[in-house]
Amino acid sequence: MRKRFLTVILGLAMLMVISTVGYAKTVELTYSIFFPATHGHTLLATEWAKEIEKRTNGAVKINMFPGATLTPPDQCYDGVVKGISDIGMSVLSYTKGRFPLSEVIDLPLGYTKGIQVTRLCNAYYDKFKPKEFDDVKIMYLHGHGPGIFHTKKPVEKMEDLKGMKIRCSGTSAKVVAALGATPVAMPQNECYDALQKGVADGVVSPIETLKGWKFAEVIKSTTQNFGSAYTLGFFVAMNKKKWDSLPKDVQQTIEQVNKEWIDKTGNGWDEFDKIGTEFTLSKGNKVIPLSKEEDAKWAKTVSPVLDEYVAAMKAKGLPGDEALSFCREWLKNNP
């Protein structure tokens, strides 16, 4: 009788453990990220992974693969879809044409802060639930602070850009071309060498790259063209089958952590921008603010890029005009 009683007690204890963690055995997931191992965003993503492991009481363990060691940046999303990695973070526009409606995020809308961009990304996603993401489970979206010009020669007015070869990607190539420079498309991890060897005369990117990717070592000047500042939208996505295989309580825990990481990531971008500014100044580089009139001139010059987006979405039967209006109104109310 006593033996049977102990068996029942042990069985109940096991059930309690399983219901608490969702699994009797730890589920290990892989996370592909292209940022270098020491970059602030890799550290922040690692913190996200550790927080999930902690809150699920070890039911989920996430192994990080930084530096594009698991999938290249432009193959990261497909890698998640196919299960090469369980989770991935990369840039939406690295897979050109895959996320047409969401290109609205990348437009030169005059962004001011990373936290502003990141909150907008997720507000846009919640509002439109774009079908282009239906083949994964989105954890959260984010975007860098103002994408502006960093060059080897000072740029004080738009005319200074003429003839310059500027590294860019995705929608930012249209911004570069509209302002009179020559777009040079290449992945972020090839940019340092391109600047060093003169393949590119500058780059459009967030200020954080001056430190995070060491661009301040190979440029001499940063131009604060905030009125025409663009961003790049980033995704953090999980393989859909892997997500569906997780117990509901584990899913709820992960979604709660995701919500917290929206602001953590947005604030992270701004902190990294601050560090980037300090780093480039320490190298003796210039930071050039545009006059109010010149900044407005740049903003007006890139406005056809917005019209082009709306027309392209209309041709695809997508609500680009609604998406753009939503983003503009949101930014107006959240400067």
KOLTORKE-73814 format. One record per residue: residue in one letter; x, z, y of N, C-alpha, C, CB in turn. Coordinates in steps of 0.02 Angstrom, whole numbers, plus 50000, padded with zeros to 5 digits. Glycine has a CB too. Layout:
// residues N
AXZYXZYXZYXZY;...
This chain:
// residues 335
M500425000049940500005000050000500445000050063499525006250000;R500975004150060501415004750118501794998150129501925010650107;K501994994950073502344988550077501904983250109502574986350007;R501264983150089500794978350116500684979550191500134978650078;F500644985850210500544987850280501134985350323500474995550286;L501754986450296502354984250333502364976650340502984986750297;T502144973050288502124965750291501654963350346501904962850224;V501064966650351500584964850402500864966250472499924968850392;I501184972050480501484973850545502014968850565501784980950542;L502454966950518502984962050533502684955250552503454961350473;G502154953450516501814947050531501534946950601501274945750481;L501214952550620500934952950688501474952750741500514959350695;A502034956050726502604956050773502864949050783503164960750747;M502924945250728503164938350733502694934050774503254935450664;L502034935050764501544931250802501594932750876500844932850776;M501724939050892501794940950963502404937650994501854948650969;V502954937350956503554934150982503434926750993504144935150933;I503114923350943502984916250949502524914651007502694913650884;S501994918751016501524917551070501844918851138500914921951062;T502344923251140502684924651203503134918951224503094931051197;V503524916151177504004911051195503754904051181504644912151159;G503214903351144502934896751130503224893651067503054892251188;Y503824895751047504154893050988504504898750951504654887551007;A504544898050885504944902850846505674900850851504724903050772;K505804894450871506474891750875506574888650944506594886550819;T507164889450972507304886651038507294878951036507984889051063;V506964876051086506974868751094507514867051144506264866051118;E507974862751125508524860751169508374853851198509194860651132;L508434853251264508304847051300508934844751335507734847951350;T509004838151344509574835351381509344833251450509884829451343;Y509784833951499509634832351569510184827851595509564838851612;S510004821651612510484816851640510444816751716510354809751612;I511024817651748511054817751821511694814251843511024825151850;F511664810151895512254806151914512714809651963512044799651943;F512484815051994512914818752040513504821652001512524824452077;P514084822152033514654825352000514514832551980515274825152045;A514894835051932514774841751905514794847151958515274843251851;T515214846152009515304851352061514844850452121516024851352084;H514454845052122514014843652179513464848952183513714836552174;G513264850352245512744855352255512094853952219512604855952328;H511914847552212511294845852178511344846752102511084838852194;T511934845752075512024847152004511964854651992512714844651979;L512254858652037512214865852031511484868252039512664869352084;L511124865152085510424866952097509984865052037510164863652161;A510114859252008509744857051949509914861551889509914849651932;T510534863651885510734868251831510384875051839511504869251832;E510314877151901509954883351915509214882751893509994885151991;W508914876851906508224875451883508184876151808508004868251906;A508664873151774508674873351700508734880551675509254869051673;K509174884451706509284891351686508654895651699509884894451723;E508314894051753507704897851770507154896551718507454895951841;I507114890351695506624888751643506804892251578506584881051632;E507434892251561507654895851500507484903351505508414894851489;K507604906151563507474913251574506724914751569507744915351643;R506314910751604505594912351607505224910651542505274908551665;T505514906451501505214905051436505524909451382505294897651417;N505904914451404506234919051357506654915451305505714923451322;G506994910151328507444906451283507104901251240507794911251240;A506454900151249506094895151209506344888151224505344895651220;V506554887051287506794880451308507494881351337506324877251360;K507964877551310508654877551336508814870451357509164880151282;I509064869651417509194862951445509944862051454508824861951512;N510214856951423510924855351427511044849851478511204853251358;M511484851151526511604846551581512144841451564511814850451643;F512034835251586512514829851578512624826751648512264824551526;P513074829651688513194827151756513644820951756513504832651800;G513734818151817514204812651825514004806251788514864814751802;A513354805351775513104799251741513414798351672513224793151783;T513594803851639513924803351573513434801551517514274809851557;L512794802751529512294801251477511944794551490511764806851473;T511754793451552511464786951572511704785251643510684787051569;P511854778951658512034776951726511444778051773512254769451728;P511584778851838511044780251886510464775351884511324780351955;D510624768851875510094763851877509734763151809510384757151897;Q509964766751759509644766651693509344773451674510144764451640;C509384778151721509174784951706508424785351691509334789551766;Y508014782051732507284782451721507094779451653506904778651777;D507354773551637507214770551572507494774851516507514763451568;G508054778251530508334782751480507874788451463508994785551505;V507504790851514507004796151502506414793251463506764799151570;V506184787451483505614784251449505764783251375505444777451482;K506374781051360506574779451291506824785451252507114774151291;G506924791151286507144797151252507894797551244506824797451185;I508274793451280509004794051279509194800851310509354788251319;S508834802751362508864809651387508144812151390509214809951458;D508064818751384507404821651388507174822351461507394828551354;I507654823551505507514824451576508034820351614507544831951597;G507844817751672508314814051713508174814751787508314806751694;M508704814451827508634814251900509024808251925508884820851933;S508694804051964509044798551996508624796152055509164792751946;V508834790552083508524787752143508014782452123509054784752190;L507424782752153506894777952137507114770752148506284779452179;S507444769452203507614762552220508194759852180507774762052293;Y508524764052139509044761452095508754756952041509444767252063;T508104757852027507754753451980507274749252022507364757651924;K507564744252054507204740352105506574737052077507654735052135;G506024737752113505394734752094504984738752044505524728152065;R505284744152018504934748151967504404752751998505434752351927;F504514754752060504064759552093503844756752161504414766452103;P503464751152160503314747752223502954751952275502904741752209;L502424755452256502044759252305502474764852335501404762152274;S502884767952293503284773652315503874771652359503554777252255;E503974765152369504484762952416504314765152487504564755252413;V503694767152498503484769652564503914775552586502744771652563;I504124779552538504534785452553505204783452584504654789652490;D505484777852561506144775752582506154772252650506444771052531;L505574770752677505544766952740505854770852798504814765152756;P506104767352849506414770652908505874773752953506844765752947;L505624779452933505074782652968505304787753020504604785952919;G505964788253030506224792953079506254800053053505814792753141;Y506514800852993506554807452963507034812053000506764806852890;T506894818552996507314823353032507664828352986506904827053083;K507344830152930507614835352886507464833852813507334842252906;G507884836452769507774835652698507154839352673508374838052660;I507024845152701506434848952680505804845152699506424856052711;Q505814841852756505254837852779505134832052730505374835152850;V505664828452713505614822852667505354825052599506294819452659;T505634830452573505474832652505504754834952500505944838252485;R504514838552550503814840552549503354834452554503664845352607;L503554829552595503154823352600503124819752533503444818752654;C503694819052499503714815652434503194818452387504414816352402;N503154824952383502694828152336501974827952361502904835352324;A501874828252427501194827452455500944820452441501194828952531;Y501374815452449501204808552434501024807752360501784803752453;Y501434810752316501304810152244500634813352225501884813352204;D500504819152253499874822652238499274818652263499884829652270;K499354815352319498804811552350498654805052311498974809852422;F499184801352293499074794652265499154794152190499544789852297;K499484799152159499594799052086499764791952062498964801652049;P500304789052086500464781952072500524780551996501114779952107;K500194775251975500204773451904500904771351882499714767651891;E501344769651929502024767651912502434773151879502384765251975;F502174779351882502514784951849502164787051784502554790851896;D501684783251761501284785251704501664785851638500724780451694;D502264782751634502624783051571503104788951565503014776651562;V503074793551613503474799751610503034805451635504134799151652;K503304811451630503004817351663503444819151722502914823451613;I503194818251782503584820051842503614827651848503274816851906;M504224830151854504324837251868504214838451943505044839551847;Y504604834951984504504835052056504904829252086504714841952088;L504754827552148505114822452185505494825852242504644816852211;H505994822552266506334825052327506684819352362506844830752309;G506924820652422507264815452460507754818452508506764811052497;H508284814752522508814817352566508604817352639509444813352557;G508984821052678508874821352750509024814552781509314826752782;P508994814052848509044807552881509624803252857509094808552954;G509454797152834509964792352814510204788652876509694787452761;I510844789652893511114786852955511784783452942511194792453009;F512094780652993512694776652986513334780852990512714771253039;H513794779552943514454782652942514954776852936514544787952883;T515374775952986515774769852990516514771153004515494765353044;K516914766052992517634766653004517804765653077518024761552960;K517364761953113517424761053185516814764053219517514753453204;P516884766853279516304769953313515734765053325516524772953379;V515124767353315514524763453330514114767453381514094761953265;E514124765053443513774768553498513144764853519514244769253557;K513104758453501512514754453516512404749453460512584750853585;M511794746753456511624742353400512094736353394510914739853409;E512304733753450512744727853449513404729053412512884725453519;D513614735353409514244737053375514214735853300514434744353389;L513604735453273513514734453201513624727253180512834736753180;K513604722553227513644715553210514284713953172513604711253273;G514214710853114514794708953074515054714353028515344706753118;M514794720453034515014725952991514704725352922514844732753022;K515104726652871514854726852802514684734152785515394723852751;I514044735352775513804742252766513524743152695513264743952818;R513804748052659513554749552592512864752552597514034754352555;C512414750252553511724752552554511424751452485511304748952608;S510804753452477510454752152413509704752052427510634757652360;G509344748152387508614748052393508374746252462508334754652373;T507894750052486507574748652550508054749252609506984753252561;S508564753452601509044754352657509414747952672509544759852640;A509454743252624509764736752637509374732952690509804732552572;K508704733652689508284730352739508394733352808507544730852719;V508514739852810508644743252873509304740752902508664750952864;V509804740352860510474738052881510424730952909510964738252822;A510084726552872510014719652894509624719052959509684715552839;A509094722852966508674722653027509084724653089508074727153020;L509554729153079509944731553136510564727253150510164738653124;G510654721853110511174717053126511814717453087511334717653196;A511854722153040512454722752998512354718852934512614730252983;T512874718352893512844714752829512774719752773513474710352819;P512224719652735512134724452680512604722852622511404724252655;V512894728152595513314727552534513034732552484514084728952549;A512684729952434512364734352384512864736552331511764730752351;M512874742952317513284745652264513074752852249514034745452284;P513204755252188513044762252171513444767052213513164763552097;Q513174773052221513504778252261514204779752236513084784652260;N514304779852170514954781952143515494776652153514884783552070;E515324770752180515834765652194515994765352269515594758852170;C515634769252308515674768552381516344770852410515114772452413;Y516604776452386517234779152413517784773952409517454785552374;D517874770952350518394765852341518274759852386518444763752268;A517634757852393517464752052434517654753252507516714750452428;L517524759252532517704761052600518464761452608517384767752620;Q518784764352559519514765252561519874758452561519744769452501;K519614753752522519944747252514519694741952564519834744652445;G519204743752606518964739052656518444734252630519534735252683;V518194735352570517644731252544517014732552586517504732752468;A516954738552612516414740552656516704743652719515924745452622;D516364742352776516594745252840516234751752856516484740252897;G515724753152817515344759252829514814760052775515024759152898;V514414765152784513894766852735513304769852772514164771752681;V512694768452747512124772252770511954777252715511504767552787;S511914783552734511804788852685511654795252721512424789652639;P511424800352685511334806852717512004809952736510944811652670;I511984814652781512594817752806512964821552751512424822552864;E512594824052700512904827852647513444823952610512374830052598;T513394817252609513884813152573514584813752602513664805952572;L514624815752665515284816352697515704821652663515194818152771;K515374826652635515724831852597515604830952522515494838852618;G514964830052502514794829652431515134823952395514064829052424;W515224818352430515564812552400516214810952435515104806352403;K516434815452480517074814952515517134808852561517634814752465;F516564806152584516594800152626516954801552692515894797552639;A516954807752715517294809452778518044807852775517194816752795;E518304807152715519014805552708519154798152720519254807352637;V518624793952718518734786652723518314783452778518584783352657;I517984787452820517644784952879517914788752940516864785652873;K517734786552999517984789753060517424792053107518434785053097;S516804789653094516284790853143515594791153110516294785353196;T515154795353137514454795753115514014794553176514304802653082;T513514790253168513044788653221512364791753205512974781053232;Q512104795853251511464799353239510874795053260511464806153276;N510734789853221510164785453234509534788153201510314778253210;F509324794053222508774797553189508104793853195508694804453218;G507994790153250507364786653259507244781353206507354783553327;S507774778553178507714773453126507954776153058508114767253145;A507994782753053508254785752991507784784652932508364793353002;Y508074782752877507714781652815507874787552768507894774752782;T507604787252708507814791852656507814788052590507334798052652;L508034791352538507964788652470507574793852429508664787152437;G507034791552399506644796052356506984796952289505934793252346;F506994803052265507284804852200506724807252153507834810352208;F506804805952089506344808652040506714813551995506034802951998;V506334818551972506544822651915505984821951865506684830451935;A506124818651809505604816851761505784818951691505474809251763;M505264820251650505364821951580505034816851535505084829051565;N505344815551478505054811151428504354813551411505494810851365;K503874809051411503174810851404503014814051336502734804751414;K503294811251282503164814051216503464820951209503454809451162;K504054821851240504374828451237503954833551275505094828151267;W503704831451333503274835951373502654837851334503084832551439;D502324832851303501714834051266501824838551205501404827351244;S502434838751180502584842851121502674850251138503214840251088;L502744851751202502834858751223502174862451224503174859051292;P502174868851206501554872851209501314873451281501684879851180;K500664874551290500364874851356500674880251400499614876151349;D500824886051370501104891451411501804889551437501144897951371;V502184885951396502844883751417502774878451473503244880951357;Q502304873851464502174868851516501994872151583501624864151494;Q501564877151579501344880651640501944884151675500804885851624;T502384886951634502974890251662503424885151697503364893851606;I503534879451665503954874251694503644871651759504064868451645;E502994870751760502664868151820502714873151878501934866651806;Q502704879551863502784884551915503494884251944502644891551887;V503994883551901504684882851924504764876551966505184882851864;N504444871151943504474864851980504234865752052504054859451946;K503674869252062503394870352129503904873952173502744874352124;E504244878852144504734882752183505334878452201504954888952143;W505504873752156506104869752168506004864152218506344866852103;I505384862852237505264857952290505594860352355504494856852302;D505444866452376505744869052437506474870752427505364875152460;K506664873152369507364874752356507794868352364507464877752285;T507534862852337507904856552340507914853752411507604851452292;G507344853952445507314851552514507774855552560506604851952540;N507764862052553508214866352593508934865152573508024873752585;G509034863652509509714862152485509994855952520509704860952409;W509584850752527509804844752562510034846552633509244839452565;D509644850752667509824852452737510454856652740509244856252769;E510544861052692511154865052691511754860652677511104870652637;F511674855752632512224851252616512384846752675512064847052554;D511874844852715511984840952776512404844952826511314838852807;K512244851352832512624855752877513354856152856512304862752879;I513464856852792514144857252765514504850552777514144858952689;G514134844952769514424838352780514644837352852513924832952762;T514244839852899514424839352970515054843352985513844841853014;E515084849452959515674853652970516294850452940515554860552939;F516214847352881516784844352847517054838252885516584842252776;T516604833952909516844827952944517164829753011516254823052956;L516904834853045517214837153107517904840153095516764842353143;S517974843453038518624846453020519154841053007518554850952959;K518914834952991519364829352979519524825553044519064824552928;G519244827953099519364824753164518924818653177520074822753168;N518404817853137517954812153145517454813553201517574810753080;K517184808053229516694808553284515984808953257516764802653331;V515554812453294514824812253283514524809853348514544819353260;I514204803953345513954800653406513194800953409514204793453409;P512914804653457512174804553466511984798453506511924811053502;L511434795253487511174789653527510754792353585510744784853483;S510744788753639510304790553695509584789753671510444786353759;K509124792853706508424792353688508194785053689507984796653735;E508424781353739508224774453746508514770153690508454771653814;E509144771253673509474767453620509164769053552510234768853618;D509004775353542508704777453478508014774053470508634785153475;A507634773853524506974770553523507044763153509506594771753589;K507564760153536507704753053525507834751653451508314750753568;W508224755953419508364755253347507724755953307508904760453325;A507314760953325506684762153289506224756053293506324768353317;K506184753053353505764747153362506034741253322505724745353437;T506684740653319506994734953285506864735053210507744734953298;V506814741053180506694741453108505954741453089507024747753080;S505514741453139504794741853124504534736053081504404741953189;P504824729953084504594724753039504684726352965504954718253055;V505154730852950505254732952880504624736452854505874737752875;L504294740152898503674743652879503114738552868503474748752934;D503064733652913502554728452906502654724452842502564723752967;E503284723152826503444719452765503224723152702504204718052762;Y503314729852704503094733952648502334733452638503294741352659;V501954734052692501224733752687500994726952660500904734952756;A501314721552684501134714852660501294713952586501494709552702;A501874716552566502084715952496501604719852450502804718552487;M501384725652472500924729652431500234726352427500864736752459;K500024723352482499374719952482499384714252432499214717252553;A499954710752428500014705152380499974707652308500664701452392;K500184713852297500164716852230499514720452215500744721652221;G499064720652265498434724252256498514731752259498124722352191;L499034734052294499174741252300499024743652371499904742852282;P498814749952379498604752452445499194754452490498144758352436;G499624749652505500214751052546500034753352616500644745052550;D499504750452645499304752452712499084759752713498744747952738;E498724761752660498504768752656499104773452646498004769652597;A499564771352604500154775552590500574776452653500584772452534;L500664770952691501064771352752500704775652805501194764352781;S500054774752812499674778752861499704786152843498944776352864;F499644787552778499674794552755500344797552773499554794952680;C500894793952759501564796652773501694797652847502094791952744;R501474792852887501574793352959501184799352988501364786952995;E500564800052966500154805552990500434812252967499424804852966;W500674812552905500964818652879501584820652920501154817752805;L502004815752934502624817152973502454819353044503074810952975;K501934816353071501714818253139501504825553141501134813753162;N501174827753087500954834753084501464839553057500344835153043;N502014836853031502544841053003503224838553028502524840952926;P503344839053094503974836353123504584840153098503934836553200;
